[in-house]
């Protein structure tokens, strides 16, 4: 086997070297560098030939020699300062970029932490406000003036006292006007009827409905006329104007006149029942002299005025109570609004915490990458293709000696060569320069 054919076994393809993250700068080869490279290749080739001659081409010895070749290649690459500088240039640039990225991530993390702190303070302020509002809600009925609420303290108690008084007075007016209206317009008196029985008939309601729908509806609804008049007294009394005072006076006059009519009708029936041949015809002059006439008027009219006054008092107290209740509702709505804001802020805080965690993790990864790059920069970069080139020259020299000087059969010689090639490939695997990884840069920290 001639030298040319043996060399063809180790002819390498030119493959670009790609570092882990970015490709290092291409090394420009000057003319004098080419002659240096050829001289270096020849040196490795001659060393292989010489070492093979010393060991009779033993492939086991070749493995040890290749380890020595790799160590020699490392030392040579280490001494090539400019070449190492160019090979490491991309790693230096990447390290600078990563350091800039660290600064940006740190600023971003600090900004997020400030934002987080501000949102926590905002939540605390909202919580303090909520506690203060809840205290105000409880204390408002007792001390409304403390919170600039123009309402009478204890309005709720007065309101319920007025309601308790208003209920029986209302029932009294219903009973009185049902009885008096029935007695005045529909009832027939007899000689056995007393004054009280004539005015207040316990069965007035049922008797009126038994006599007809018109009669029943009249005695049922007429009390509400007086209650409506009483309500108008409250309404006109709210706005203290001259016109309302006139209207209020007219209401009292109308009510008094209507009560007088009821009393006159009842007294007229009683007078007719008890009159004699000497009795004069019943008229207003006679009515004014009758005690029961005035009793009927005041039993209705005076109580009606009392009802109107109590109703007006209850409504005013209810208004005072509504002021406090309204202020309580306003505060309660504010509490709900602040609670919703707190929930929103808590969700935002969760997002910020997640982002801070991601940023910290990214910072740790970036710092780890910077350390890796620093190790690369501090170490020696062994170009894979260069080592394969010179190692192949060394093995070519080794195999050339076997082909030229070893006196054995062709078959045995081929077996020796195959063993040497296998040892060569094993060495490439061991140093990370096999064919599968020839696009990687093998690093050695020395």
C-alpha positions as CSV (number, residue, x, y, z in Angstrom):
1,X,0.0,0.0,0.0
2,X,1.6,3.3,-1.1
3,X,1.7,6.5,1.0
4,X,-0.9,8.4,-1.2
5,X,-3.6,5.7,-0.7
6,X,-2.9,5.6,3.0
7,X,-3.3,9.3,3.3
8,X,-6.7,9.1,1.5
9,X,-8.0,7.0,4.4
10,X,-7.6,10.0,6.7
11,X,-8.7,12.9,4.4
12,X,-11.0,15.2,6.5
13,X,-14.0,17.2,5.3
14,X,-13.9,20.9,6.1
15,X,-16.7,21.6,8.6
16,X,-17.4,24.9,10.3
17,X,-16.9,25.0,14.0
18,X,-20.0,26.0,16.0
19,X,-19.7,26.9,19.7
20,X,-22.7,26.2,22.0
21,X,-24.4,29.5,21.5
22,X,-22.7,31.4,18.7
23,X,-20.0,30.8,16.1
24,X,-16.6,32.2,17.0
25,X,-14.9,34.6,14.6
26,X,-13.3,33.1,11.5
27,X,-9.5,33.1,11.7
28,X,-8.0,34.7,8.7
29,X,-4.9,32.8,7.6
30,X,-2.0,34.9,6.3
31,X,0.5,33.5,3.8
32,X,3.2,33.0,6.4
33,X,0.6,31.2,8.6
34,X,0.0,28.7,5.8
35,X,3.6,27.8,5.6
36,X,3.6,27.4,9.4
37,X,0.6,25.2,9.3
38,X,2.2,23.0,6.6
39,X,5.3,22.7,8.6
40,X,3.3,21.8,11.7
41,X,1.4,19.1,9.7
42,X,4.7,17.7,8.5
43,X,6.1,17.7,12.0
44,X,3.1,15.6,13.2
45,X,3.4,13.3,10.3
46,X,7.1,12.7,10.9
47,X,6.5,12.2,14.6
48,X,3.9,9.5,13.8
49,X,6.3,7.8,11.4
50,X,9.1,7.9,14.0
51,X,7.0,6.7,16.9
52,X,5.6,3.9,14.8
53,X,9.1,2.8,13.9
54,X,10.0,2.6,17.6
55,X,7.0,0.4,18.4
56,X,6.8,-1.6,15.2
57,X,3.4,0.0,14.5
58,X,1.7,-1.5,17.5
59,X,-1.9,-0.2,17.7
60,X,-2.0,-0.5,21.5
61,X,1.0,1.8,21.8
62,X,-0.7,4.1,19.3
63,X,-3.4,4.8,21.8
64,X,-0.9,6.0,24.4
65,X,0.9,8.1,21.7
66,X,-2.3,9.8,20.6
67,X,-2.9,10.8,24.2
68,X,0.5,12.4,24.2
69,X,-0.2,14.0,20.8
70,X,-3.4,15.5,22.2
71,X,-1.6,16.9,25.2
72,X,1.1,18.3,22.9
73,X,-1.7,19.9,20.7
74,X,-3.3,21.4,23.8
75,X,0.0,23.0,24.9
76,X,0.6,24.3,21.4
77,X,-2.9,25.9,21.1
78,X,-2.4,27.4,24.5
79,X,0.7,29.2,23.4
80,X,-1.1,30.7,20.4
81,X,-2.3,33.8,22.2
82,X,-3.7,35.6,19.2
83,X,-5.5,32.5,17.9
84,X,-7.0,31.9,21.3
85,X,-8.1,35.5,21.5
86,X,-9.9,35.2,18.2
87,X,-11.5,31.9,19.1
88,X,-12.7,33.4,22.4
89,X,-14.0,36.6,20.9
90,X,-17.5,35.5,20.4
91,X,-17.6,34.1,24.0
92,X,-16.3,37.4,25.3
93,X,-19.1,39.3,23.4
94,X,-21.7,36.9,24.6
95,X,-20.5,37.3,28.2
96,X,-20.8,41.1,27.8
97,X,-24.3,40.7,26.4
98,X,-25.2,38.4,29.3
99,X,-23.9,40.9,31.9
100,X,-25.9,43.7,30.2
101,X,-28.9,41.3,30.4
102,X,-28.3,40.7,34.1
103,X,-28.3,44.5,34.7
104,X,-31.6,44.8,32.8
105,X,-33.1,41.9,34.7
106,X,-32.0,43.3,38.0
107,X,-33.5,46.7,37.2
108,X,-36.7,44.9,36.2
109,X,-36.8,42.9,39.4
110,X,-36.2,46.0,41.5
111,X,-39.0,47.8,39.7
112,X,-41.4,44.8,40.3
113,X,-40.4,44.6,43.9
114,X,-41.1,48.3,44.3
115,X,-44.5,47.8,42.6
116,X,-45.1,44.9,44.9
117,X,-44.3,47.0,48.0
118,X,-46.6,49.8,46.8
119,X,-49.5,47.4,46.2
120,X,-49.0,45.8,49.7
121,X,-49.1,49.3,51.2
122,X,-52.2,50.0,49.2
123,X,-53.9,46.9,50.5
124,X,-52.9,47.8,54.1
125,X,-54.4,51.3,53.6
126,X,-57.6,49.8,52.2
127,X,-57.8,47.4,55.2
128,X,-57.4,50.3,57.7
129,X,-60.1,52.3,55.9
130,X,-62.4,49.3,55.9
131,X,-61.9,48.8,59.7
132,X,-62.6,52.6,60.2
133,X,-65.8,52.4,58.1
134,X,-67.1,49.4,60.0
135,X,-66.5,51.2,63.2
136,X,-68.4,54.3,61.9
137,X,-71.3,52.1,60.7
138,X,-71.7,50.8,64.2
139,X,-71.2,54.2,65.9
140,X,-73.3,56.3,63.5
141,X,-76.7,55.8,65.3
142,X,-75.2,56.8,68.6
143,X,-73.1,59.7,67.5
144,X,-74.2,61.0,64.0
145,X,-72.8,64.5,64.7
146,X,-69.3,63.0,65.1
147,X,-69.4,62.1,61.4
148,X,-71.1,65.4,60.3
149,X,-74.4,63.7,59.7
150,X,-77.3,66.1,60.5
151,X,-79.6,63.6,62.2
152,X,-80.9,63.5,65.8
153,X,-79.2,60.9,68.0
154,X,-81.5,58.1,69.1
155,X,-83.9,58.7,66.3
156,X,-84.6,55.0,66.1
157,X,-86.0,54.8,69.6
158,X,-88.3,57.8,69.1
159,X,-89.4,56.4,65.8
160,X,-90.6,53.1,67.4
161,X,-92.3,54.8,70.3
162,X,-94.2,56.9,67.7
163,X,-95.2,53.8,65.7
164,X,-96.4,52.1,68.9
165,X,-98.6,55.1,69.7
166,X,-99.8,55.5,66.1
167,X,-101.1,52.0,65.7
168,X,-103.8,52.1,68.5
169,X,-104.8,55.7,67.5
170,X,-105.3,54.6,63.9
171,X,-107.4,51.7,65.1
172,X,-109.5,54.1,67.3
173,X,-110.1,56.4,64.3
174,X,-111.1,53.5,62.1
175,X,-113.6,52.3,64.8
176,X,-114.9,55.8,65.5
177,X,-115.5,56.9,62.0
178,X,-117.0,53.6,60.9
179,X,-119.5,53.8,63.8
180,X,-120.3,57.5,63.5
181,X,-120.7,57.4,59.7
182,X,-123.0,54.4,59.9
183,X,-125.0,56.0,62.8
184,X,-125.2,59.4,61.0
185,X,-126.3,58.2,57.6
186,X,-127.8,54.7,57.8
187,X,-128.8,53.7,61.3
188,X,-132.4,54.0,62.6
189,X,-132.6,54.9,66.3
190,X,-135.2,53.6,68.8
191,X,-136.2,54.8,72.2
192,X,-134.2,52.2,73.9
193,X,-130.8,53.4,72.4
194,X,-128.5,55.3,74.7
195,X,-126.3,58.1,73.4
196,X,-123.2,55.9,73.5
197,X,-125.1,53.1,71.6
198,X,-126.3,55.6,69.1
199,X,-122.8,56.9,68.3
200,X,-120.7,53.7,68.7
201,X,-122.4,50.7,67.2
202,X,-120.3,47.5,67.7
203,X,-121.9,45.9,64.7
204,X,-121.8,49.0,62.4
205,X,-119.4,47.4,59.9
206,X,-121.4,44.2,59.4
207,X,-124.7,46.0,59.4
208,X,-123.6,48.4,56.7
209,X,-122.5,45.5,54.5
210,X,-125.7,43.6,55.1
211,X,-127.7,46.7,54.0
212,X,-125.8,46.9,50.7
213,X,-122.5,47.3,48.9
214,X,-122.8,51.1,48.8
215,X,-123.4,51.4,52.5
216,X,-120.6,48.9,53.3
217,X,-118.1,50.6,51.1
218,X,-118.9,54.0,52.4
219,X,-118.4,53.2,56.1
220,X,-115.3,51.1,55.3
221,X,-113.6,53.8,53.2
222,X,-114.6,57.0,55.0
223,X,-111.9,56.6,57.8
224,X,-109.2,56.6,55.2
225,X,-110.4,60.1,54.1
226,X,-109.5,61.4,57.5
227,X,-106.2,59.4,57.5
228,X,-105.4,61.0,54.1
229,X,-106.1,64.4,55.5
230,X,-103.8,63.6,58.4
231,X,-101.1,62.6,55.9
232,X,-101.6,65.9,54.1
233,X,-101.0,67.7,57.4
234,X,-97.5,66.1,57.4
235,X,-96.8,66.9,53.8
236,X,-97.8,70.6,54.1
237,X,-95.9,70.9,57.4
238,X,-92.6,69.8,55.8
239,X,-92.2,73.0,53.8
240,X,-93.0,75.9,56.1
241,X,-94.4,78.4,53.6
242,X,-97.3,80.8,53.8
243,X,-99.2,78.9,51.2
244,X,-98.8,75.6,53.0
245,X,-99.9,77.2,56.3
246,X,-103.1,78.3,54.5
247,X,-103.6,74.8,53.1
248,X,-103.0,73.4,56.6
249,X,-105.6,75.7,58.1
250,X,-108.2,74.7,55.4
251,X,-107.6,71.0,56.2
252,X,-108.4,71.6,59.8
253,X,-111.5,73.5,58.9
254,X,-112.7,70.8,56.5
255,X,-112.1,68.1,59.0
256,X,-113.9,70.1,61.7
257,X,-116.9,70.7,59.4
258,X,-117.1,67.1,58.4
259,X,-117.0,66.0,62.1
260,X,-119.7,68.6,62.8
261,X,-121.9,67.2,60.1
262,X,-121.6,63.7,61.6
263,X,-122.3,65.0,65.1
264,X,-125.3,67.1,63.8
265,X,-126.8,64.1,61.9
266,X,-126.5,61.9,65.0
267,X,-127.8,64.6,67.4
268,X,-130.7,65.4,65.0
269,X,-131.8,61.7,65.0
270,X,-131.6,61.6,68.8
271,X,-133.5,64.9,69.1
272,X,-136.3,63.7,66.8
273,X,-136.5,60.5,68.8
274,X,-137.0,62.3,72.1
275,X,-138.8,65.5,71.1
276,X,-142.3,66.5,72.3
277,X,-145.1,68.6,70.8
278,X,-143.6,71.6,72.5
279,X,-140.1,71.0,71.1
280,X,-138.8,73.4,68.5
281,X,-137.5,72.1,65.1
282,X,-133.8,70.9,65.4
283,X,-131.3,73.4,64.2
284,X,-127.6,74.5,64.7
285,X,-128.5,76.7,67.6
286,X,-130.0,73.8,69.4
287,X,-127.1,71.5,68.4
288,X,-124.6,73.9,69.8
289,X,-126.3,73.6,73.2
290,X,-126.0,69.8,73.3
291,X,-123.0,68.3,75.1
292,X,-123.1,65.0,73.1
293,X,-122.8,67.2,69.9
294,X,-119.5,68.6,71.0
295,X,-118.5,65.2,72.5
296,X,-118.8,63.6,69.0
297,X,-116.9,66.4,67.4
298,X,-114.0,66.3,69.8
299,X,-113.9,62.5,70.0
300,X,-113.1,62.5,66.3
301,X,-111.5,65.9,65.5
302,X,-109.2,66.1,68.5
303,X,-108.0,62.5,68.1
304,X,-107.6,63.1,64.4
305,X,-105.3,66.1,65.2
306,X,-103.4,63.9,67.6
307,X,-103.0,61.2,64.9
308,X,-101.7,63.8,62.5
309,X,-99.2,65.2,65.0
310,X,-98.0,61.7,65.9
311,X,-97.8,60.7,62.2
312,X,-95.8,63.8,61.4
313,X,-93.5,63.1,64.3
314,X,-93.0,59.4,63.2
315,X,-92.3,60.5,59.6
316,X,-89.7,63.1,60.7
317,X,-88.0,60.5,63.0
318,X,-88.1,58.1,60.1
319,X,-86.4,60.7,58.0
320,X,-83.7,61.2,60.6
321,X,-83.4,57.4,60.8
322,X,-83.1,57.3,57.0
323,X,-80.2,59.8,57.1
324,X,-78.2,57.6,59.4
325,X,-79.2,54.5,57.4
326,X,-78.2,56.2,54.2
327,X,-74.8,57.1,55.6
328,X,-74.4,53.5,56.8
329,X,-75.3,52.2,53.3
330,X,-72.8,54.6,51.7
331,X,-70.1,53.3,54.0
332,X,-71.1,49.7,53.4
333,X,-70.9,50.2,49.7
334,X,-67.4,51.8,50.2
335,X,-66.4,48.7,52.2
336,X,-67.5,46.4,49.4
337,X,-65.7,48.5,46.8
338,X,-62.5,48.5,48.8
339,X,-62.8,44.7,49.4
340,X,-63.1,44.2,45.6
341,X,-60.0,46.5,45.1
342,X,-58.1,44.4,47.6
343,X,-59.0,41.2,45.8
344,X,-57.9,42.7,42.5
345,X,-54.6,43.9,44.1
346,X,-54.0,40.4,45.6
347,X,-54.4,38.9,42.1
348,X,-52.0,41.5,40.7
349,X,-49.6,40.7,43.5
350,X,-49.7,37.0,42.6
351,X,-48.8,37.9,39.0
352,X,-46.0,40.1,40.2
353,X,-44.6,37.5,42.5
354,X,-44.7,34.9,39.6
355,X,-42.9,37.4,37.4
356,X,-40.3,38.1,40.1
357,X,-39.8,34.4,40.5
358,X,-39.3,34.0,36.8
359,X,-36.9,36.9,36.7
360,X,-34.8,35.5,39.6
361,X,-34.7,32.1,37.8
362,X,-33.6,33.8,34.6
363,X,-31.0,35.8,36.5
364,X,-29.6,32.6,38.0
365,X,-29.5,30.9,34.6
366,X,-27.8,33.9,33.0
367,X,-25.2,34.1,35.8
368,X,-24.6,30.3,35.3
369,X,-24.1,31.0,31.6
370,X,-21.7,33.8,32.5
371,X,-19.7,31.4,34.7
372,X,-19.6,28.9,31.8
373,X,-18.4,31.6,29.4
374,X,-15.8,32.6,31.9
375,X,-14.5,29.1,32.2
376,X,-14.3,29.0,28.4
377,X,-12.4,32.3,28.4
378,X,-10.1,31.2,31.2
379,X,-9.5,27.8,29.5
380,X,-8.0,26.7,26.2
381,X,-10.2,26.2,23.2
382,X,-9.2,23.2,21.2
383,X,-10.6,23.5,17.6
384,X,-11.9,20.0,16.7
385,X,-11.2,20.2,13.1
386,X,-7.6,21.3,13.8
387,X,-6.9,18.5,16.2
388,X,-8.4,15.9,13.8
389,X,-6.3,17.3,11.0
390,X,-3.0,17.0,13.0
391,X,-4.0,13.7,14.6
392,X,-4.8,12.3,11.2
393,X,-1.3,13.5,10.0
394,X,0.2,11.7,13.0
395,X,-1.7,8.5,12.3
396,X,-0.9,8.7,8.6
397,X,2.8,8.8,9.5
398,X,2.3,5.8,11.8
399,X,0.5,3.8,9.1
400,X,3.0,4.9,6.5
401,X,5.7,3.2,8.4
402,X,3.6,0.0,8.7
403,X,3.0,0.1,4.9
404,X,6.6,0.7,4.0
405,X,8.7,-1.0,6.7
406,X,6.8,-3.8,8.4
407,X,7.6,-7.1,6.7
408,X,4.4,-9.1,7.1
409,X,1.7,-10.5,4.8
410,X,-0.7,-8.1,3.1
411,X,-3.6,-9.5,5.2
412,X,-1.8,-9.1,8.5
413,X,-0.6,-5.6,7.5
414,X,-4.2,-4.6,6.6
415,X,-5.3,-5.9,10.0
416,X,-2.7,-3.7,11.7
417,X,-3.8,-0.7,9.8
418,X,-7.4,-1.3,10.6
419,X,-6.5,-1.6,14.3
420,X,-4.7,1.7,14.1
421,X,-7.6,3.4,12.5
422,X,-9.9,2.0,15.1
423,X,-7.6,3.3,17.8
424,X,-7.6,6.7,16.1
425,X,-11.4,6.8,16.1
426,X,-11.5,5.8,19.7
427,X,-9.2,8.6,20.6
428,X,-11.4,11.1,18.7
429,X,-14.4,9.8,20.7
430,X,-12.4,10.2,23.9
431,X,-11.5,13.8,23.3
432,X,-14.9,14.8,21.9
433,X,-13.7,15.2,18.3
434,X,-15.7,12.3,16.7
435,X,-17.5,12.8,13.4
436,X,-20.9,13.3,15.2
437,X,-19.6,16.3,17.2
438,X,-17.1,17.8,14.7
439,X,-19.1,21.0,14.7
440,X,-18.5,21.5,18.4
441,X,-15.6,23.2,20.1
442,X,-13.9,21.0,22.6
443,X,-12.8,23.0,25.7
444,X,-10.1,22.2,28.2
445,X,-9.6,24.2,31.4
446,X,-5.9,24.2,32.2
